[in-house]
Amino acid sequence: MRILIHADEYYPTAQACSYRMQVFVDTFMALGDEVTVVTSSANKANGTIDKTLHKEKIIYSPAIGMKKKTTVMRMLNNLTFGVTSIFSAFGAGKVDVVITTSPPPLVSLPGWIIAKCKGAKLIYDVRDIWPDVALEMGSFTEDSFFCKVFKKVTGFMYKNADIVTTVSPGKVEKIKGHVSDRPSRKSGPSHTDKVWLVGNGFDESVARSDFDQDIVDKFELDKKFTCVYIGNIGLAQGLGALLDIAAKTRHKDIQFLCFGMGAEKEMLEQRVKNEGLTNVKFCGVVDHSKVFSILSRAKLSFIPLKNSNMKDSVPTKVYEALGIGCPVLLVAEGDSAAIVDDAGLGRHISPDEPVEKLVDVFDDMIEHYDEFDAHRDEAIRLMHDKYSRQKIAEEFDRRLHQLCRK
């Protein structure tokens, strides 16, 4: 089977989309498929390209870079990549399947054009549902121009994709509702079976990372009880809750380390300075290969979402922490909370609960921390057996072969 993956972000960019697509590529190729990736040229500036590790064919399609992450620059970046990728895809030759991934939602339309030109099956891979996720975060309103545009784009894709994949059970049900509103000629009015769950899961390659004692020593992870946050410091995360804990916890000897960058980092750093939170440090972006070492030695992984509307969102951080055996304090409801319960290695609380309740849960976890040791090995096995991203990708490949045979 010949597969073309159409993604705005890919290697060597260190982002969730890149990691998801990379596991797909590695798994597909290990199973004998031919894979070509068409991605934005902006990715080439984000690291060194090691061609000895990546055997897939990568076509970097021209796009305007984002020196500043403004709305205008994002739109220009997405639109230029979308247009040029149509022409770049001719270099991929004949393919059987095109997988185009969203967000960004505007990039998916060129993915449809590529599939049409090549007579290939179109897989619309939805990691976040737009405009729903922006409405949940309060980024814009139902009657706004952006909301109307994104509804048109995603509605078209739901109708015209052969298969729609998404990453959590809640998202599957939500997309089925959107799909049932837009019957296509080929599928008829009842075609919600074209929505597949292809979860994120735990990337087993993370557990095979080399252990880095230097980073453990640098941040005194073996010396101090450490609560870490690793990931984007953006609008959806609600990371202010971590500063609330740091300010109000009874355990003032705990250090809170935040690894990552994002739109709210400067604001949160200013708050740390204003409130004199000496137990909080912002450590910048950490290479993904170091995540294993950090979570192996950290006592707690803090994973928040901004509000309780985001019930179908499962941060990849949940899988990583549990798969490495680091207990989780999750501030979220829905699908991600169910995974923490399944693993038995952590606690969760609704983002709607008052700060005092969140701090009480945190302090209780610290004071009864020994209880988590009994579940650590069990959680690791569960992540490898039930939530392995590699196994999920293998099942995805099997279903794609069935689809092409039809």
C-alpha positions as CSV (number, residue, x, y, z in Angstrom):
1,M,0.0,0.0,0.0
2,R,1.3,3.5,-0.9
3,I,0.4,6.1,1.6
4,L,0.8,9.9,1.4
5,I,0.7,11.8,4.7
6,H,-0.2,15.5,4.3
7,A,0.7,17.4,7.5
8,D,1.6,21.0,8.3
9,E,3.9,19.9,11.1
10,Y,6.4,17.0,10.8
11,Y,10.0,16.0,11.6
12,P,12.1,17.7,12.9
13,T,9.5,19.9,14.5
14,A,8.9,18.8,18.1
15,Q,5.1,19.0,18.3
16,A,2.2,16.6,19.1
17,C,1.2,16.3,15.4
18,S,4.8,15.4,14.4
19,Y,5.1,12.7,17.0
20,R,1.7,11.2,16.0
21,M,2.5,11.2,12.3
22,Q,6.0,9.8,12.9
23,V,4.7,6.8,14.7
24,F,2.2,6.2,11.9
25,V,5.1,6.4,9.4
26,D,7.4,4.1,11.3
27,T,4.7,1.5,11.8
28,F,3.4,1.6,8.2
29,M,6.9,1.2,6.8
30,A,7.7,-1.6,9.2
31,L,4.6,-3.4,7.9
32,G,5.8,-3.0,4.3
33,D,4.0,0.1,3.1
34,E,5.5,2.8,1.1
35,V,5.2,6.2,2.7
36,T,5.7,9.8,1.5
37,V,5.2,12.8,3.7
38,V,4.3,16.2,2.3
39,T,4.9,18.9,4.9
40,S,5.7,22.6,5.3
41,S,9.2,23.8,4.6
42,A,8.9,25.7,7.9
43,N,9.7,22.5,9.7
44,K,13.3,22.4,8.2
45,A,14.3,25.3,10.4
46,N,13.3,23.5,13.6
47,G,16.2,21.1,13.9
48,T,18.8,18.9,12.1
49,I,17.4,16.4,9.6
50,D,18.9,13.0,10.3
51,K,18.3,11.0,7.1
52,T,19.8,7.9,8.6
53,L,16.9,7.6,11.0
54,H,14.1,8.6,8.6
55,K,13.7,6.3,5.6
56,E,10.4,7.8,4.4
57,K,10.3,10.2,1.5
58,I,9.8,13.7,2.9
59,I,8.8,16.5,0.5
60,Y,9.1,19.9,2.2
61,S,6.6,22.2,0.5
62,P,7.3,26.0,0.4
63,A,5.4,28.1,3.1
64,I,5.7,31.4,4.7
65,G,7.4,31.0,8.1
66,M,6.0,32.3,11.3
67,K,8.5,34.7,13.0
68,K,5.6,35.8,15.2
69,K,2.7,33.6,16.0
70,T,0.0,36.1,15.1
71,T,-3.4,35.2,13.5
72,V,-2.3,36.8,10.2
73,M,1.0,34.9,10.1
74,R,-0.7,31.6,11.0
75,M,-3.2,32.1,8.2
76,L,-0.5,33.0,5.6
77,N,1.6,30.0,6.7
78,N,-1.4,27.6,6.4
79,L,-2.6,29.0,3.1
80,T,0.8,29.0,1.4
81,F,1.6,25.5,2.5
82,G,-1.9,24.3,1.5
83,V,-1.6,25.7,-2.0
84,T,2.0,24.7,-2.7
85,S,1.5,21.2,-1.2
86,I,-1.0,20.4,-4.0
87,F,1.9,20.8,-6.5
88,S,4.5,19.3,-4.3
89,A,2.4,16.1,-4.0
90,F,2.9,15.4,-7.7
91,G,6.4,14.3,-6.7
92,A,4.9,11.5,-4.6
93,G,3.8,9.6,-7.6
94,K,0.8,7.2,-7.4
95,V,-0.7,6.6,-4.0
96,D,-3.5,4.5,-2.6
97,V,-4.3,6.5,0.5
98,V,-4.0,10.2,1.5
99,I,-4.1,11.1,5.2
100,T,-4.5,14.8,5.9
101,T,-4.5,15.9,9.5
102,S,-6.2,18.8,11.3
103,P,-5.6,21.3,12.9
104,P,-4.9,23.5,11.2
105,P,-8.3,23.1,9.5
106,L,-7.5,25.2,6.4
107,V,-4.8,22.7,5.3
108,S,-7.3,19.9,5.0
109,L,-8.9,21.2,1.8
110,P,-5.7,20.8,-0.3
111,G,-5.5,17.3,1.2
112,W,-8.8,16.6,-0.4
113,I,-7.6,18.0,-3.7
114,I,-4.5,15.8,-3.6
115,A,-6.6,12.7,-3.0
116,K,-8.9,13.6,-5.9
117,C,-6.0,14.2,-8.3
118,K,-4.5,10.8,-7.4
119,G,-7.7,8.8,-7.2
120,A,-6.8,7.8,-3.6
121,K,-8.9,7.1,-0.5
122,L,-9.0,10.2,1.7
123,I,-8.5,9.9,5.4
124,Y,-9.4,13.1,7.4
125,D,-7.4,12.8,10.7
126,V,-9.0,15.1,13.3
127,R,-6.9,15.7,16.4
128,D,-8.9,18.7,17.6
129,I,-12.4,19.4,16.4
130,W,-12.7,22.9,14.9
131,P,-14.4,25.2,15.5
132,D,-15.7,23.4,18.5
133,V,-12.5,23.5,20.5
134,A,-12.2,27.3,20.0
135,L,-15.8,27.8,21.1
136,E,-15.1,25.7,24.2
137,M,-12.1,27.9,25.1
138,G,-14.1,31.1,24.4
139,S,-11.6,32.1,21.6
140,F,-14.5,33.3,19.4
141,T,-18.3,33.1,19.2
142,E,-20.8,31.2,17.0
143,D,-21.6,34.2,14.9
144,S,-18.0,35.2,14.2
145,F,-16.4,35.1,10.8
146,F,-13.8,32.5,11.8
147,C,-16.4,30.2,13.2
148,K,-18.5,30.3,10.0
149,V,-15.4,29.6,7.8
150,F,-14.2,26.7,9.9
151,K,-17.7,25.2,10.0
152,K,-17.8,25.3,6.2
153,V,-14.4,23.8,5.8
154,T,-14.8,21.0,8.3
155,G,-18.4,20.3,7.1
156,F,-17.1,19.8,3.6
157,M,-14.4,17.4,4.9
158,Y,-16.7,15.3,7.0
159,K,-19.0,14.9,3.9
160,N,-16.2,14.1,1.4
161,A,-13.7,12.1,3.3
162,D,-13.8,8.4,2.9
163,I,-12.9,7.9,6.5
164,V,-12.7,10.4,9.4
165,T,-10.3,9.4,12.2
166,T,-10.1,11.0,15.7
167,V,-8.3,10.5,18.9
168,S,-10.8,9.9,21.8
169,P,-14.2,8.3,22.3
170,G,-15.8,11.6,23.1
171,K,-14.5,13.1,19.8
172,V,-15.8,10.1,17.9
173,E,-19.4,10.7,19.2
174,K,-19.2,14.4,18.5
175,I,-17.9,13.9,15.0
176,K,-20.6,11.3,14.3
177,G,-23.1,14.0,15.1
178,H,-21.5,16.3,12.6
179,V,-21.2,13.6,9.9
180,S,-24.8,12.5,10.3
181,D,-25.8,16.1,9.5
182,R,-24.0,15.9,6.2
183,P,-24.8,12.8,4.2
184,S,-22.8,12.1,1.1
185,R,-24.0,10.5,-2.1
186,K,-21.7,7.6,-1.8
187,S,-22.6,6.8,1.8
188,G,-26.2,7.9,2.2
189,P,-27.8,9.5,5.2
190,S,-26.5,6.9,7.7
191,H,-22.8,6.7,7.4
192,T,-21.4,7.4,10.8
193,D,-19.5,4.1,10.6
194,K,-16.9,6.0,8.6
195,V,-15.7,7.7,11.8
196,W,-12.9,5.6,13.3
197,L,-11.2,5.9,16.7
198,V,-7.4,6.0,16.2
199,G,-6.2,7.2,19.6
200,N,-2.9,8.9,20.4
201,G,-1.8,6.5,23.1
202,F,1.6,6.0,24.6
203,D,4.6,6.1,22.3
204,E,6.6,3.0,23.3
205,S,9.8,4.5,21.9
206,V,9.7,7.0,24.7
207,A,10.3,4.2,27.2
208,R,13.4,3.2,25.2
209,S,15.0,6.6,25.5
210,D,18.5,6.8,27.0
211,F,18.4,7.9,30.7
212,D,20.1,11.3,31.2
213,Q,21.5,11.7,34.7
214,D,22.8,15.2,33.8
215,I,19.3,16.6,33.4
216,V,18.2,14.9,36.6
217,D,21.1,16.5,38.4
218,K,20.6,19.9,36.8
219,F,17.1,20.2,38.1
220,E,17.7,18.3,41.4
221,L,15.0,15.8,40.6
222,D,16.7,13.2,43.0
223,K,17.0,15.7,45.8
224,K,13.7,17.5,45.9
225,F,10.0,16.4,45.7
226,T,9.2,17.7,42.2
227,C,6.0,18.4,40.4
228,V,6.5,18.9,36.7
229,Y,4.5,20.3,33.8
230,I,5.9,19.4,30.3
231,G,4.2,20.8,27.2
232,N,2.7,23.8,25.5
233,I,2.1,26.8,27.8
234,G,-0.9,28.1,25.8
235,L,-4.5,29.1,26.1
236,A,-6.0,25.7,26.3
237,Q,-3.8,24.5,29.2
238,G,-5.0,26.7,32.1
239,L,-1.5,26.5,33.7
240,G,-2.4,29.2,36.2
241,A,-3.8,26.4,38.3
242,L,-0.3,25.2,39.0
243,L,0.7,28.6,40.3
244,D,-2.4,28.5,42.6
245,I,-1.2,25.3,44.1
246,A,2.4,26.5,44.5
247,A,1.1,29.6,46.3
248,K,-1.4,27.8,48.6
249,T,0.0,24.3,49.3
250,R,1.0,23.4,52.8
251,H,4.2,21.7,51.4
252,K,6.5,24.7,50.7
253,D,9.5,22.4,50.1
254,I,8.1,21.1,46.9
255,Q,9.5,22.5,43.6
256,F,7.3,23.1,40.6
257,L,9.1,22.9,37.2
258,C,7.4,24.0,33.9
259,F,9.0,22.9,30.7
260,G,7.8,24.4,27.5
261,M,6.9,27.6,25.6
262,G,3.6,29.2,24.6
263,A,1.3,32.2,24.4
264,E,0.9,32.5,28.2
265,K,4.4,31.9,29.4
266,E,5.4,35.5,29.8
267,M,2.2,36.3,31.7
268,L,2.7,33.4,34.0
269,E,6.4,34.3,34.6
270,Q,5.3,37.8,35.5
271,R,2.8,36.4,38.0
272,V,5.5,34.2,39.6
273,K,7.7,37.3,40.0
274,N,4.8,39.5,41.4
275,E,3.7,36.9,43.9
276,G,7.3,35.9,44.9
277,L,6.7,32.2,44.1
278,T,10.3,31.0,44.6
279,N,9.2,27.3,44.4
280,V,8.2,27.7,40.7
281,K,10.7,27.7,37.8
282,F,10.2,28.0,34.0
283,C,12.8,25.8,32.4
284,G,12.2,26.4,28.7
285,V,11.7,23.8,26.0
286,V,13.2,20.4,26.7
287,D,14.1,17.9,24.0
288,H,11.6,15.1,23.7
289,S,14.3,12.6,24.3
290,K,14.7,14.0,27.9
291,V,11.0,13.5,28.8
292,F,11.6,9.9,29.9
293,S,14.4,11.0,32.3
294,I,12.4,13.8,33.8
295,L,9.2,11.8,34.4
296,S,11.2,8.9,35.7
297,R,12.5,11.0,38.6
298,A,9.6,13.5,39.1
299,K,7.2,12.7,41.8
300,L,4.1,14.1,40.1
301,S,3.0,15.2,36.6
302,F,0.5,18.1,36.6
303,I,-1.8,18.1,33.6
304,P,-4.5,20.7,33.3
305,L,-7.1,21.8,30.8
306,K,-8.6,25.2,30.8
307,N,-12.3,24.3,31.5
308,S,-14.7,21.4,31.8
309,N,-16.1,21.9,28.3
310,M,-13.1,20.1,26.9
311,K,-14.3,16.6,28.0
312,D,-13.2,14.9,24.8
313,S,-9.7,16.1,24.9
314,V,-6.9,13.7,26.1
315,P,-3.5,15.5,26.3
316,T,-0.7,13.2,25.1
317,K,1.0,14.1,28.4
318,V,-1.5,11.8,30.2
319,Y,-0.3,8.8,28.2
320,E,3.4,9.7,28.6
321,A,3.3,10.2,32.4
322,L,1.4,7.0,33.1
323,G,3.4,5.0,30.6
324,I,6.6,6.0,32.4
325,G,5.1,5.5,35.8
326,C,4.8,9.1,37.0
327,P,1.6,9.7,39.1
328,V,-0.7,12.3,37.5
329,L,-2.7,15.2,39.0
330,L,-5.2,15.9,36.2
331,V,-7.4,19.0,36.1
332,A,-10.0,17.8,33.5
333,E,-13.2,15.8,33.1
334,G,-14.3,13.2,30.5
335,D,-12.0,10.9,28.4
336,S,-8.7,11.9,30.0
337,A,-10.1,11.4,33.6
338,A,-11.3,7.9,32.6
339,I,-7.8,6.9,31.5
340,V,-6.3,8.1,34.8
341,D,-9.0,6.0,36.6
342,D,-8.2,3.0,34.4
343,A,-4.5,3.3,35.3
344,G,-5.1,3.9,39.0
345,L,-2.0,6.1,39.1
346,G,-3.2,9.6,40.0
347,R,-6.2,11.8,40.8
348,H,-8.4,14.1,38.8
349,I,-10.5,17.1,39.6
350,S,-12.9,19.3,37.5
351,P,-11.5,22.6,36.3
352,D,-14.7,24.1,37.7
353,E,-13.8,23.3,41.3
354,P,-12.6,26.1,43.5
355,V,-8.8,26.6,44.0
356,E,-9.1,25.5,47.6
357,K,-10.4,22.1,46.5
358,L,-7.6,21.6,44.0
359,V,-5.0,22.5,46.6
360,D,-6.6,20.0,49.0
361,V,-6.4,17.2,46.4
362,F,-2.7,18.1,45.7
363,D,-1.8,18.1,49.4
364,D,-3.7,14.8,50.0
365,M,-1.7,13.2,47.1
366,I,1.5,14.3,48.7
367,E,0.6,13.1,52.2
368,H,-0.5,9.7,50.9
369,Y,2.1,9.4,48.1
370,D,3.1,5.8,49.1
371,E,-0.2,4.6,47.9
372,F,0.7,5.2,44.2
373,D,3.7,2.9,44.4
374,A,1.4,-0.1,44.4
375,H,-0.1,0.9,41.1
376,R,3.0,2.1,39.3
377,D,4.0,-1.2,37.5
378,E,0.3,-2.0,36.8
379,A,-0.1,1.4,35.1
380,I,3.0,1.0,33.0
381,R,1.8,-2.4,31.8
382,L,-1.7,-1.0,30.9
383,M,-0.2,1.8,28.8
384,H,1.9,-0.7,26.9
385,D,-0.8,-3.3,26.4
386,K,-4.0,-1.2,26.0
387,Y,-2.9,2.2,25.0
388,S,0.3,1.6,22.9
389,R,0.5,4.1,20.0
390,Q,2.4,1.5,18.0
391,K,-0.3,-1.1,18.4
392,I,-3.0,1.5,17.6
393,A,-1.1,2.3,14.4
394,E,-0.8,-1.4,13.5
395,E,-4.6,-1.7,13.8
396,F,-5.1,1.5,11.7
397,D,-2.8,0.0,9.0
398,R,-4.9,-3.2,8.9
399,R,-8.1,-1.3,8.5
400,L,-6.6,0.9,5.7
401,H,-5.7,-2.3,3.8
402,Q,-9.3,-3.5,4.2
403,L,-10.6,-0.1,3.0
404,C,-8.4,-0.2,-0.1
405,R,-9.4,-3.8,-0.9
406,K,-13.0,-2.7,-1.0
